[in-house]
Amino acid sequence: MGLDVYNDQNEKLGDVTEILLDQSGKVTGVVIGVGGFLGLGERNIMVEMSKLKFVNEPARSASTSPAPSTTGAGNAPQRPARSASEKWYPDHAILSGVTKDALKQMREFKYD
């Protein structure tokens, strides 16, 4: 909870406010608070867990350039062992194929 959610264009969409579980404890979705400013005007939408991609690296800002990519699995850099001071949770999540305007059109999540 509290994890920032971005789209493919690196625009912050909102953050995870709730994690929804079924009766067996399986995660069925997450509630994302979108829009608003300082909690005013924010609305909640529900997204299936499968729609989110979790990323460990910090989100790119406008001043940083993307890291050079390599092709082929043999060229992929190996992630070093996690240090004791490193976070055990992802830095952010990506909700692909969504814009801020599209989120405004999504049905608002309400607790029954």
C-alpha positions in Angstrom: 0.0 0.0 0.0 1.2 3.5 -0.8 3.1 2.3 -3.9 3.2 4.8 -6.7 1.6 3.8 -10.0 2.8 5.1 -13.3 1.8 4.6 -17.0 4.0 3.8 -20.0 4.7 7.5 -20.5 6.1 7.8 -17.0 3.2 9.9 -15.8 2.3 9.3 -12.2 -1.3 8.0 -12.1 -1.8 7.6 -8.4 -0.9 5.2 -5.6 -2.2 1.9 -4.2 -4.6 2.6 -1.4 -6.0 -0.9 -0.8 -5.2 -4.5 -1.6 -8.3 -6.7 -2.2 -8.3 -10.4 -1.1 -10.8 -13.2 -1.7 -11.9 -15.5 1.0 -8.9 -17.8 0.5 -6.4 -14.9 0.8 -5.6 -14.6 -2.9 -5.1 -11.1 -4.1 -7.9 -10.3 -6.6 -7.0 -6.6 -7.3 -5.8 -3.4 -6.0 -7.5 -0.1 -5.4 -5.6 2.9 -6.8 -6.3 6.5 -5.7 -6.2 8.7 -8.8 -6.6 12.4 -9.4 -7.0 15.0 -6.8 -4.5 17.0 -4.9 -3.4 16.3 -1.3 -6.3 13.8 -1.0 -9.0 16.2 -2.1 -10.9 15.2 -5.2 -9.2 11.8 -5.3 -11.3 8.9 -6.6 -10.6 5.2 -6.3 -10.5 2.7 -9.1 -10.0 -1.1 -8.9 -7.4 -2.8 -11.2 -6.7 -6.5 -11.5 -3.4 -7.5 -10.2 -2.4 -9.0 -13.5 -2.6 -5.5 -15.1 0.3 -4.2 -12.9 4.0 -4.6 -13.5 6.1 -4.1 -10.5 9.5 -2.4 -11.0 12.5 -2.3 -8.6 14.4 0.5 -10.3 13.4 4.1 -9.5 11.0 5.8 -11.9 12.6 7.9 -14.6 12.3 11.6 -14.2 12.4 14.1 -17.1 16.0 14.8 -16.3 17.2 11.2 -16.4 17.7 9.3 -19.6 16.7 5.6 -19.9 19.4 3.1 -19.4 20.9 1.6 -22.5 19.3 -1.7 -23.4 21.0 -4.9 -24.5 19.4 -7.6 -26.6 19.4 -11.3 -25.9 19.0 -13.1 -22.6 22.7 -13.9 -22.4 23.5 -10.2 -22.3 21.1 -9.4 -19.5 23.0 -8.0 -16.4 22.7 -10.1 -13.3 21.2 -8.4 -10.3 23.5 -8.5 -7.4 22.4 -10.0 -4.1 20.1 -7.8 -2.1 21.9 -5.9 0.6 20.5 -5.6 4.2 19.7 -1.9 3.6 17.8 -2.4 0.3 14.0 -2.2 0.2 12.3 -5.6 0.0 9.4 -4.2 -1.9 9.2 -2.7 -5.5 9.9 1.0 -6.1 6.7 1.5 -8.2 4.2 -0.2 -10.5 3.4 0.4 -14.1 -0.2 0.2 -15.5 0.3 -0.1 -19.2 -1.9 1.3 -21.9 -3.6 3.8 -19.6 -3.7 7.6 -19.6 -4.8 10.0 -16.9 -7.9 10.9 -19.0 -8.8 7.2 -19.4 -8.7 6.8 -15.6 -11.3 9.5 -15.3 -13.6 7.4 -17.4 -13.2 4.2 -15.4 -15.9 3.3 -13.0 -15.2 4.4 -9.4 -14.6 1.7 -6.9 -17.0 1.7 -4.0 -17.1 -0.7 -1.0 -20.4 -2.6 -0.7 
